[in-house]
Amino acid sequence: MKLKTTQFEELYAEPSRNGIYKSKPFQGHGTPIIKMNEVFNHRRINAKQFYSDRFQLTSNELQAFRIVNHDLLFARTSVVPDGVGKCSLVCDIDGDLAFESNLIRVRLKETQVNPEYIFYYFQSPIGRGRILSISNGVAIRTIRGSDLAKVNFEIPGKQDQDRIALILSTYDDLIENNGRRILLLEQAARLLYNEWFIRLRFPGYEHVKIAEGVPDMWKKKRLGDIAPLNYGKGLKNDDRVPGPFAVYGSSGIIGTHDKAMIPGPTIIVGRKGNVGSVYWSSSDCHPIDTVYYIDSCNCSFYLYYALQNMAFISTDVAVPGLNRDFAHSRDIIVPESKIQQLFEDMVIPLRRQIDVLQITNVKLANARDLLLPRLMNGEVMA
């Protein structure tokens, strides 16, 4: 496979552009907006995802900041060094969609280059290395569009790009399909939680007195009293040895390791980056230092869904994060034990199906990531 050295901007169909900022009066309505957390949470941006953030844009602003299929989006900033310059590919969107100021949009000449191949290039170790080499800052890492444009890399011919992209995208297609099945199962469990513990239509509710929103025999306690949050431990990407144990960051599973830090089950709560995100791990795992975790002895599916409904906020202006004392002070309703156990019994089968799909996705992602650098350097022919 022949490789040709090129500068990134030579592949641009137009100059790269930073996204748009809008003050609060112009937020909450109008055009759906891709924010940085979408790039952290999704490798591929598509119409199946729900974009709750909206900006009121003029026609000229929409024209300038519109997202189209095959655009690449790069995270300009990150409090996590590994997150800066994270790249997502836009695909299968069918309406107006724009992007915010913490992102850089790159639109490529598709007659000369396959955007999906370039997306995978920037997922590879060499591509990430190029991004990190142009990043700046200490507490908050940043990249500039002007530096991104000057990145040099080697790419094969268009046909080889197409073949490599097709091979790698097959893995991501399977992962996304499993992800949609997981969302449906999660939705079923969440609807049950909402019916029982938000609307308070739990079994036998007709015969239970409710005072100030708390049914008889239920209790209101502080989170810190029933499930203290523990700090995760840093584990850099270079120090990870692929293995059977999931590594959790604030955006979910970010890799695997050959050793676990804590036994499962556990609940992971985002501390930095994707603040207040909540994940369940049935198995032993390693939560990194951007998250908190809850010991297995304090875990329950009720608590997992209750935390998803808790009002966690960023409390540090300089470096957004979830303050542990603040989180511990939040009130949580503890149901009567029989109701809570009945809820656990109904959710367990759903969660078992989710576990199987998540394990499958980890294996698919590992296989893809092992193949990725070998395809990029020509060690394996497409």
N, C-alpha and C positions, 0 to 999 in steps of 0.2 A: 504494500500500500504506500503510494507516494504521498509525501506531505509537503505542503507549501507554507512558508512563513508569511504571515500577513498581520497587519495592524488592525485592530478591531474596527476602527472607524471606517476603514476601507470597505467594510461590508454593510455599512449603514445605508438605508434608503433615504434617511433624513437625519439631521443632527439629533442626538439624544436630548431628552427633556426631563427636568425635575417636575414633580407633580404640583398640584395647586393647593394653596392654603386658603381657607375661608374662616372668618370669625364666626362666633356663635350665632348671631342673628341669621346667618346664611346656611346654618347646619340643620339637619333633621328633616329636610324635605328637598325634593327635586331629583337630581340624577344620582343613581347608586354609585358609591365610591369604594374603590379598593384601598384599604389601609394596610399598613405594614404587617399587622397581625395576620392578614390573609396570606401574605407571602411567606410568613413563618410557618403557618399551619398547612399550606397547600403547595405542593410542587407544581401543580397545574391548576390554573384559574379557569373555571367554566361556568356555564349557565345553571348548572345543577346546584351551585352553592348559593346561599342566601346572603345578600349584602344589606345589612341593616343601616349602615351609615350612608347619609345622603347630603349633597351640597346643592344649593341653588346656584346654577351656572347660567351665564348669558350664552347666546348662540355662539359667539366668538370663543368663549372659554371652553365650551363643549367641543368645538372643532379642534382647539389646540390640545386639549387634554383627554380626548376620547381614546379608549382602548379598543383595538381591533384584534381579531384572531392572529396568532403567531407573534404578537408583541412579546418582548422579554421585559420583566420588571425586576429591578435590583433594589434591595434594601440599602438606603443611604447610611443609616445609623443603626447601632445596636449596643445595648449595655453588655451583651455577651459577645466576646471577640469572635467566636465561631459564627455568629449570626450576621455580621456585617457583610454586605454584598451578596446576601442570599438571593438566588435567582429563581423566579417562577416563570412558567410559560403560559400564555393566554391561549385558550383553545375552546372551541364550541360555545362561544357566546353569541347571543342573537338579539341584543338590544343595546341601548345607550349605557355606557359604563365608563367612568373616568377614574383617575388615581390621585392620591394625596401627595403632599410635599415631601414626605419621608422616603419616596420611591423615585427611581430613575427609569424612564421608559426608553427602550432601544427597539427600533424597527429596522428590519434587515432587508436586503435585496434578495428576494426569494428565488430569483432566476440564477443567482450565483451561489447561494448558501441555503442550507436547510436549517431554519430556526430551531427545530427540535434537536438537531445535532448540537448546535451551539449551546442550547439549554443543558444537554447532558455533559458537554465539555465543562461547563461551569459547576457541575455537580462532582466532577472527578477530582482526585487529589491535586493534579497539576493545575486544573482550573481554579480550585479554591486557593491554591498557593499564589497564583497570579493576583487574585483579588486581595488576599491578605497583604501582599507586598505593596499595594497602593493605599492601604488603610492607614488612618491616623487617629491619634487620641489615646487616652488612658482609660478613664472611667467609662466614656462613651466612644466607641470606635466609629469612624465615618469614612466614606469614600466620596470622591468627586466625579461627576460625569466627565470632566475634561481628562482626568487620569484614566478612567475606564476606557475612554476612546483610544488611548495610546497603548493599551495592553497588546503585546505581541504574542502570537501563538501559531502553532502549526496545524493546518487542517488538510484533510485528504480531498480528493475530487468529489463533485456533487453526488455521483452514483454511490461511492463508498459512504458518504454522509447519510444518504437515504437508507442504505442497508443497516448501518449501525443504529440509526434512530429507530427503525422498525423493530429491530431485535430488542432494544432496551424499552421501548414503549409498550411492548407486549407484557412485560412484567408490571409496568405501572397501570396498564388497563386492568389486569387481574386484581391488583391491589385496590384500585378504585372501586371495582365491582364488589369486592368483599367489604370495602368501607361503606358502601351504600347499604349492604345487608346489615352491617353493624349498626348503622344509624336507625334503621327500622326497628331493630330489636331494642335499642336504647330508647327509642320513642315510646314503644309499648310499655317499658318499665317506668319511664318518666310520667306517662299519662296515668298509670296506676298510682304513682306517688302523689301526683297532683289531685287526683280524685279523693284519695284517702286523707292526705295530710295538708292540703291547701284548701280544698272545698269542704274538708271534714266529713266526707261521705264514706266513712270506713264501715266495715260490717258491724251492725248493731248501733249505729250512730243515733237512730231514732229514740233510743232509750237512755242516752247519755246526756247529762247536763253539761252545758258549755258556758264558762264564765270568762269574760275578757279574751275570747278566742282560744281558750285552753280547756279541752274536755276534762271531765272529772277523772281522776286517777292518772292524768298526764302531768308532767312537770316542766317548768321552764328553768333551764340552767345555762351557765356560760360555757362556751365551747372549750375554753381552757380547763374547765373542771372535769369534763368528760372525755376529751380527746386532745391532749396537748400536741402542738405542732413541733416536730423535730427538724433540725437543719440537715439538708442533704450534704453530700461531700463531693468536692470537685473531682472530675475525671476527664481530662483533656482527650480529644479525639485521638491524638497520637499515642496515648497511653492505653487505649482500649484494645483488648484482644478479643476478636469476634468469638462469641460463645453463646450459651443457652440463656443468658440472663439479660433482660431488657434494661437499657439505660434510659432513665426518664429525665427530661427537661421540662420547662414550663410550656412547651408546645407538644408534649406527649413523648412517645418513644422516639429517641433520636439515634439509636444504635443498640449494640449488644456488647457484652463483656463476658469473660470466662469466669468471673467471680461475682457473687452477689454481695451487696452491702447489708441488706436487711431481709428477713424472711417475709413471705407473703401469708395472707393477703395484706395489702396496705393501700392507703389512700394518699395520693400525691396532690399537693396544692401549689400552684405557681407563685413564686416569691418575687422573681424579677422577670422582665420581658413580658410574657403573657400572664399578667398579674391576676390571681384568683382563679385560674384554670384548675379544673379538678379531674383527676384520673384514678381509675381503679386498677390495681395489679393483683391478680390472683396468685401469681407466682413470686418467688424470691426475685429481687431486682436491685438496681443501683440508682437511687435518686441523686442527681448532681446538685451543686450548690446554688442553682437558680430556683430550687423548689424546697418546700417543706414536705414531711411525710408524717403519717400517723401510724403508731405501732399496731401490729396485727391484733393485739388483745383488745384494742379499742375500736376496731373497724366493724362496720356493718353496712349493708346496702342502704338501709334507711339513712345512715349518716352520710353516705356518699351522695345521695340525691338531695339531702337537706343542705349540704355544703354548696351544691350547684345553685341553690336558691338564696344563698347568703350574700349580703351586700358587702363584698370585699372591695376596697378601693386602694388606689395608689396613695401613699402617705409621705413619700420623699420626693420633693420637687426636682432636685438635681439628678437623682438616679431613681426613677420610678420603681417602687417596690411595695410589697405587702409587709407592714409592720406586725411582728408577731404578737406584741402586747395588744395592739388594736384587734387583731383577729381573735385572740383569746377572750376579749371582752364582749364579743357578739353573743347575743342570746340565741338559744336553740331549744325547740320543744322536744321533749323526750316522751314518746308515746307509752301507754300502758304495755307491759311486756307481752301479753297475749297478742295484741294487735301488731306489735312490731315483729314478733316471730312469724305470724301469718303472712306478713308482707315479705319477709325474708324467704319463706317457703315458696311463694309465688314467683319471686324474681330469680331465684337460683337457676331454674332451667333456662331462662333467657340469657343469664350471664354465662352459663356454660357454653352456649352456642357462640356468644361473643368471644369467649376465650379461644375457642377453636379457630375462629376466623382471624383473630389477632395473631395467634401463633403462626398461622399460615402466611399472613402478611409479613411477619418478621422474617420468615424463611425466604419468601419471594424477594424482599428488599435486600437481604444478605446476598442472595444469588446474583441479583442485579448489580449490587455494588462491587462484588468480586469480579464480575465480568466487565464492568465499566472501564477501569483503567487499562485492561488488557486489549479491549477494542480500540481505545483511544490511541494507544501507542503501537498498534499493529501487531501485537503479540498473538492475538486471535483474529483471524480473518473473518470479516462479515460475510 
